[in-house]
Amino acid sequence: MFVRSHRIVTDQGIVDGILNLDEGRIVDILPPTARVAITVDAGNHRILPGIIDTHNHGTMGYGLMGEQADPEAAVRGYLKGLASQGVTACLPTADFGLFEAIVKVAQTPVDGAKPIGIHSEGPYLNRVGEKGIDTGHPDIDLKHVQAMIDTAQGMLKLVAIAPEIPGAREAIELLTSQGVRCAFAHSNALYQEALASFQWGITVTTHTANVMAGIHHRRMGGLGACLLNDEVYNELICDGLHVANEMIELMLRVKKNPFDKFMMVSDNVPMAGAPIGRYHLSGMFDVNIDEKGYCLSDTGRLCGSTLPVIRGIRNLAENLHLPLTEIVKMSSRNPAQVYGTPQKGRLAAGMDADFIIIDEDYQVLKTFSEGRCVYDAEKDTDLFNPDFLKACAAE
């Protein structure tokens, strides 16, 4: 199989060439003059390494939270939805009740993004509001932690935890002893407490800057520890709304070797990809999806993330003017290396044939996972879950 483009984003820069694919791998990148039968001609459309989203709760009306009538169908719908957004591999960020379904689906051919592990954001979190109101937290149960590990059957790759909760150190040590990374998340911990948790085994920071003690010129907060520790990897939502672009620029300047340490994530919820309109969230409140894709309450409060990583790529390229060759390290290469799939995340000889074709407006035209086209914008239409839309119709 031969895929041609004038703009292929590689380690060596953006090149004009032809991807030579065989058995799900990139054999090599041929010069544009090579005499081969082109299978897909992308023309001037750019080819990027497939996105690896390691923090994503749902998309296109499919979610990984709460009870599902058909868990495996929900997982498959979710993975197909991710492919439409340029994601070729992911860590489904799921409630414990969805672990078994994810494991089962991962053992079969998938028409969508490939699950390369499971991410559990919690349940041991210590979330507070922006005004510092402590709403409490669940007590850590090490038996439940072990059940998470066992149920995931080797797929549990990341558990996010607030390190100041009593028993957190023991949980972190249990998880890391069995090959599971731990992340600093939803935490009131300040600078020194956060640094101590890194010594216990935390190696990732969850949606860095969001839901953690911020930087003050006399109190560096958990965020300061996340940025000044050069060993930890930092998740970052790059849509420009969750973290202001000026703050993203500051974070990239502060962190040593930032393009090796940041990992772009979406933190999407099932409303991601929803048509413009007003929706009622069961047991909660009404939300509004605007023309930019933001999910807002009537007061304008942000209600979860609905913009995929590709929108973050666009923001970094068009508004912060970062080169795509550096951006794709954060969206693809770094998560591949951190979560044990080093054969993914780059367009080079010997790598998995995971790539996306995008237009000038960063719309995904085609998504390929290990050489298979798992999304084609011309063929795969109406992917949003109609049952979700009906259930969320605003009264």
C-alpha positions as CSV (number, residue, x, y, z in Angstrom):
1,M,0.0,0.0,0.0
2,F,1.3,3.4,-1.0
3,V,0.1,6.7,0.5
4,R,1.3,9.9,-1.1
5,S,1.4,13.5,0.3
6,H,3.4,16.6,-0.3
7,R,3.4,17.3,3.5
8,I,4.2,14.3,5.7
9,V,5.2,15.3,9.3
10,T,8.2,13.2,10.2
11,D,11.1,13.4,12.7
12,Q,13.2,15.0,10.0
13,G,10.6,17.6,9.2
14,I,7.7,18.0,6.8
15,V,8.6,16.0,3.7
16,D,7.1,15.4,0.2
17,G,7.0,11.6,-0.2
18,I,5.2,8.3,-0.2
19,L,4.5,6.1,2.8
20,N,5.2,2.5,1.9
21,L,3.0,0.3,4.1
22,D,3.0,-3.5,4.6
23,E,1.4,-5.6,7.2
24,G,0.4,-2.7,9.3
25,R,3.9,-1.1,9.5
26,I,5.7,1.6,7.6
27,V,8.4,0.0,5.5
28,D,9.9,3.3,4.5
29,I,9.1,6.7,3.2
30,L,9.8,6.8,-0.5
31,P,10.8,10.0,-2.5
32,P,7.9,11.6,-4.4
33,T,9.4,10.4,-7.7
34,A,9.2,6.7,-6.8
35,R,7.4,4.7,-9.5
36,V,4.8,2.9,-7.5
37,A,1.0,2.4,-7.8
38,I,-0.4,5.0,-5.4
39,T,-3.3,3.7,-3.2
40,V,-4.2,6.9,-1.5
41,D,-3.2,10.3,-2.9
42,A,-3.6,13.0,-0.2
43,G,-2.2,15.7,-2.5
44,N,-1.3,18.8,-0.4
45,H,-3.3,17.6,2.6
46,R,-1.0,17.0,5.6
47,I,-0.3,13.5,7.0
48,L,0.3,13.5,10.8
49,P,1.2,10.7,13.2
50,G,-2.0,9.3,14.7
51,I,-3.1,11.0,17.9
52,I,-2.8,9.0,21.1
53,D,-5.3,10.4,23.6
54,T,-4.6,9.0,27.0
55,H,-7.3,10.9,28.9
56,N,-10.8,10.7,27.3
57,H,-14.0,9.7,29.1
58,G,-16.3,9.7,26.0
59,T,-17.1,11.2,22.7
60,M,-19.9,11.3,20.0
61,G,-22.6,10.3,22.5
62,Y,-20.7,7.3,23.9
63,G,-19.4,7.4,27.4
64,L,-17.4,5.3,29.8
65,M,-19.0,6.5,33.0
66,G,-21.9,5.0,34.9
67,E,-23.9,2.0,33.8
68,Q,-24.3,1.1,30.2
69,A,-27.1,-1.0,28.7
70,D,-24.6,-2.7,26.4
71,P,-21.1,-1.9,27.7
72,E,-19.2,-3.5,24.7
73,A,-21.3,-1.7,22.2
74,A,-20.7,1.6,24.1
75,V,-16.9,1.0,24.0
76,R,-17.0,0.2,20.2
77,G,-19.0,3.3,19.5
78,Y,-16.6,5.4,21.5
79,L,-13.6,4.0,19.7
80,K,-15.1,4.7,16.3
81,G,-16.0,8.2,17.4
82,L,-12.4,8.8,18.5
83,A,-11.1,7.7,15.1
84,S,-13.3,10.4,13.5
85,Q,-11.3,12.9,15.5
86,G,-7.9,11.6,14.4
87,V,-7.2,9.3,17.4
88,T,-5.5,6.0,16.5
89,A,-4.8,4.7,20.0
90,C,-6.0,5.6,23.4
91,L,-6.3,4.9,27.1
92,P,-10.1,4.8,27.6
93,T,-10.6,6.7,30.8
94,A,-13.3,4.6,32.4
95,D,-15.2,3.8,35.5
96,F,-14.4,0.4,37.1
97,G,-17.6,-1.1,35.8
98,L,-16.4,-0.7,32.2
99,F,-13.0,-2.4,32.7
100,E,-14.2,-5.8,31.7
101,A,-15.9,-4.6,28.5
102,I,-12.8,-2.6,27.5
103,V,-10.6,-5.7,28.0
104,K,-13.0,-7.9,25.9
105,V,-13.1,-5.3,23.0
106,A,-9.3,-4.9,23.1
107,Q,-8.9,-8.6,22.4
108,T,-10.9,-8.4,19.1
109,P,-10.5,-6.4,15.9
110,V,-11.6,-2.8,16.4
111,D,-13.1,-0.5,13.8
112,G,-11.7,2.6,15.4
113,A,-9.0,3.8,17.8
114,K,-7.0,1.0,19.4
115,P,-7.2,0.7,23.2
116,I,-3.6,0.3,24.5
117,G,-4.5,0.4,28.1
118,I,-7.0,1.7,30.7
119,H,-6.9,5.0,32.6
120,S,-8.7,5.3,35.9
121,E,-9.1,8.9,37.0
122,G,-9.9,8.2,40.6
123,P,-11.9,7.1,42.5
124,Y,-9.5,8.6,45.1
125,L,-9.7,12.3,44.2
126,N,-9.9,15.4,46.4
127,R,-11.6,17.8,44.1
128,V,-12.3,21.3,45.3
129,G,-14.0,24.2,43.6
130,E,-12.2,27.3,42.4
131,K,-13.2,28.9,45.8
132,G,-11.5,26.1,47.7
133,I,-14.6,24.4,49.0
134,D,-13.7,20.9,50.1
135,T,-16.5,18.5,49.3
136,G,-14.8,15.4,50.8
137,H,-13.3,12.3,49.2
138,P,-13.7,8.5,49.3
139,D,-11.5,6.6,51.7
140,I,-8.8,4.5,50.0
141,D,-9.5,0.8,50.0
142,L,-6.4,-1.2,49.0
143,K,-8.6,-4.3,48.2
144,H,-10.4,-2.2,45.6
145,V,-7.2,-1.0,44.2
146,Q,-6.0,-4.6,43.8
147,A,-9.4,-5.5,42.2
148,M,-8.8,-2.7,39.7
149,I,-5.5,-4.2,38.7
150,D,-6.8,-7.7,38.5
151,T,-10.0,-6.9,36.6
152,A,-8.0,-4.9,34.0
153,Q,-5.9,-8.1,33.2
154,G,-2.7,-6.1,32.6
155,M,-4.4,-3.2,30.8
156,L,-4.5,-0.8,33.7
157,K,-1.8,1.7,32.7
158,L,-2.6,4.9,34.7
159,V,-4.5,5.7,38.0
160,A,-5.0,9.3,38.9
161,I,-5.0,10.0,42.7
162,A,-4.9,12.9,45.1
163,P,-1.7,12.2,47.2
164,E,-2.9,14.0,50.3
165,I,-5.7,11.5,51.0
166,P,-4.8,9.2,53.9
167,G,-3.5,6.0,52.5
168,A,-2.5,7.4,49.2
169,R,1.2,6.5,49.6
170,E,0.3,2.9,50.2
171,A,-2.0,2.8,47.1
172,I,0.7,4.5,44.9
173,E,3.3,2.0,46.0
174,L,0.9,-1.0,45.4
175,L,0.1,0.3,41.9
176,T,3.6,1.1,40.8
177,S,4.9,-2.3,42.2
178,Q,2.6,-3.9,39.6
179,G,3.6,-1.7,36.7
180,V,0.8,0.8,36.8
181,R,1.7,4.5,36.6
182,C,0.2,7.0,39.0
183,A,-0.8,10.6,38.3
184,F,-1.1,13.6,40.6
185,A,-4.8,14.7,40.2
186,H,-7.7,16.7,41.6
187,S,-5.5,17.7,44.5
188,N,-5.2,20.3,47.3
189,A,-1.6,19.4,47.8
190,L,0.8,22.3,47.9
191,Y,4.4,22.4,46.6
192,Q,6.3,20.3,49.1
193,E,3.5,17.8,49.4
194,A,3.4,17.3,45.6
195,L,7.2,16.9,45.5
196,A,7.0,14.2,48.2
197,S,4.3,12.3,46.1
198,F,6.7,12.2,43.2
199,Q,9.2,10.4,45.4
200,W,6.5,7.9,46.3
201,G,6.1,7.0,42.6
202,I,3.8,9.5,40.9
203,T,5.2,10.1,37.3
204,V,2.3,11.9,35.5
205,T,0.3,15.0,36.3
206,T,-3.4,14.9,35.3
207,H,-4.7,17.8,33.0
208,T,-1.9,20.0,34.4
209,A,-3.1,23.3,35.9
210,N,-6.7,22.2,36.1
211,V,-8.1,21.2,39.5
212,M,-4.9,21.7,41.4
213,A,-3.5,24.4,43.6
214,G,-2.2,27.1,41.4
215,I,1.0,29.3,41.4
216,H,1.1,32.3,43.7
217,H,4.3,34.4,44.0
218,R,4.7,33.3,47.6
219,R,3.1,29.8,47.3
220,M,4.1,27.7,44.3
221,G,1.2,25.3,44.8
222,G,0.9,21.8,43.3
223,L,1.2,23.3,39.8
224,G,4.6,24.8,40.6
225,A,5.8,21.3,41.6
226,C,4.4,19.8,38.4
227,L,6.3,22.2,36.3
228,L,9.6,22.5,38.2
229,N,10.1,18.7,38.5
230,D,11.7,17.8,35.2
231,E,11.1,14.0,35.6
232,V,7.3,13.9,35.7
233,Y,5.2,13.9,32.5
234,N,2.5,16.5,32.2
235,E,-0.9,16.0,30.6
236,L,-2.2,19.2,29.0
237,I,-5.5,20.2,27.5
238,C,-4.5,22.6,24.7
239,D,-7.9,23.9,23.4
240,G,-7.0,27.4,24.7
241,L,-10.0,27.4,27.1
242,H,-9.1,25.0,29.9
243,V,-5.7,26.7,30.1
244,A,-5.2,30.1,28.6
245,N,-2.8,30.3,25.7
246,E,-0.5,32.7,27.7
247,M,-0.3,30.1,30.5
248,I,0.4,27.3,28.0
249,E,3.3,29.4,26.7
250,L,4.6,30.0,30.2
251,M,4.4,26.3,31.0
252,L,6.4,25.4,27.9
253,R,9.0,27.9,28.8
254,V,9.3,26.7,32.4
255,K,9.5,23.0,31.8
256,K,12.9,21.6,30.9
257,N,12.7,19.8,27.5
258,P,8.9,20.6,27.3
259,F,8.3,18.8,24.0
260,D,9.6,15.6,25.6
261,K,7.5,15.9,28.7
262,F,4.0,17.3,27.8
263,M,1.3,15.0,26.5
264,M,-1.7,16.5,24.8
265,V,-5.1,15.1,26.1
266,S,-8.7,16.0,25.5
267,D,-10.5,15.0,28.7
268,N,-13.5,14.7,26.5
269,V,-16.9,13.6,27.7
270,P,-19.8,12.1,25.7
271,M,-21.0,15.6,24.6
272,A,-17.9,15.9,22.4
273,G,-19.0,16.2,18.8
274,A,-22.6,17.0,19.7
275,P,-24.5,19.3,17.3
276,I,-25.0,22.9,18.3
277,G,-28.0,23.1,20.7
278,R,-29.3,22.7,24.2
279,Y,-29.2,19.5,26.1
280,H,-30.4,18.2,29.4
281,L,-28.0,16.1,31.4
282,S,-29.9,13.6,33.5
283,G,-29.8,14.4,37.2
284,M,-27.8,17.6,36.6
285,F,-28.7,20.6,34.5
286,D,-29.0,22.0,31.0
287,V,-25.9,22.7,28.9
288,N,-25.4,24.5,25.6
289,I,-23.1,23.5,22.8
290,D,-22.1,26.6,20.8
291,E,-20.7,27.0,17.4
292,K,-17.1,26.6,18.7
293,G,-17.9,23.3,20.2
294,Y,-17.8,24.5,23.8
295,C,-20.2,22.9,26.4
296,L,-21.4,25.6,28.7
297,S,-24.0,26.0,31.4
298,D,-26.5,28.9,31.2
299,T,-24.1,31.0,33.3
300,G,-21.2,30.3,30.9
301,R,-19.4,27.8,33.1
302,L,-17.4,25.2,31.3
303,C,-19.0,21.7,31.7
304,G,-16.4,19.2,30.7
305,S,-14.3,19.1,27.6
306,T,-15.9,18.7,24.2
307,L,-13.0,19.6,21.9
308,P,-10.7,16.8,20.7
309,V,-6.9,16.8,20.7
310,I,-6.9,17.8,17.0
311,R,-8.4,21.2,18.0
312,G,-5.6,21.6,20.5
313,I,-3.1,20.8,17.7
314,R,-4.7,23.6,15.6
315,N,-4.6,26.0,18.5
316,L,-0.9,25.4,19.2
317,A,0.0,25.7,15.5
318,E,-2.2,28.6,14.5
319,N,-2.3,30.7,17.7
320,L,0.9,29.9,19.5
321,H,2.8,29.3,16.2
322,L,4.5,26.2,17.3
323,P,5.9,23.9,14.6
324,L,3.9,20.8,13.8
325,T,7.1,18.7,14.2
326,E,7.2,19.6,17.9
327,I,3.4,19.5,18.5
328,V,3.1,15.9,17.3
329,K,5.7,14.8,19.8
330,M,3.2,15.9,22.5
331,S,0.1,14.5,20.7
332,S,1.7,11.2,19.6
333,R,5.3,10.3,20.3
334,N,5.4,11.1,24.1
335,P,2.3,9.1,25.1
336,A,3.4,6.2,23.0
337,Q,6.7,6.0,24.8
338,V,5.3,6.6,28.3
339,Y,2.6,3.9,28.0
340,G,4.7,1.2,26.5
341,T,4.0,1.3,22.7
342,P,7.2,2.8,21.3
343,Q,6.3,1.4,17.9
344,K,3.6,4.0,17.6
345,G,3.6,7.8,17.6
346,R,6.0,8.6,14.8
347,L,6.1,8.3,11.0
348,A,9.3,6.5,10.2
349,A,10.5,3.1,8.9
350,G,9.5,0.2,11.2
351,M,6.8,2.1,13.0
352,D,3.1,1.1,13.1
353,A,1.2,2.7,10.2
354,D,-0.9,4.9,12.5
355,F,-1.6,8.2,10.7
356,I,-4.2,10.8,9.8
357,I,-4.9,13.0,6.8
358,I,-6.1,16.5,7.6
359,D,-7.2,19.5,5.5
360,E,-6.1,23.1,6.0
361,D,-8.8,23.6,8.6
362,Y,-7.5,20.6,10.7
363,Q,-10.5,18.6,9.8
364,V,-9.8,14.8,9.8
365,L,-10.3,13.3,6.3
366,K,-9.0,9.8,7.0
367,T,-7.6,7.9,10.0
368,F,-5.4,4.8,9.6
369,S,-4.7,2.4,12.5
370,E,-2.0,-0.1,11.8
371,G,-2.5,0.3,8.1
372,R,-6.3,0.0,8.1
373,C,-8.6,2.9,7.3
374,V,-10.8,3.1,10.4
375,Y,-12.4,6.4,9.5
376,D,-13.2,8.1,6.1
377,A,-15.0,11.4,6.3
378,E,-16.8,10.7,3.0
379,K,-18.2,7.3,4.1
380,D,-18.4,7.5,7.9
381,T,-21.2,9.9,8.6
382,D,-23.8,10.3,11.4
383,L,-21.5,8.7,14.0
384,F,-23.1,10.5,16.9
385,N,-25.1,8.2,19.1
386,P,-28.8,8.9,18.4
387,D,-30.0,7.4,21.7
388,F,-27.8,9.8,23.6
389,L,-29.3,12.7,21.8
390,K,-32.8,11.5,22.5
391,A,-32.0,11.0,26.2
392,C,-30.5,14.4,26.5
393,A,-33.1,16.4,24.6
394,A,-33.7,19.6,26.7
395,E,-37.2,20.0,28.0
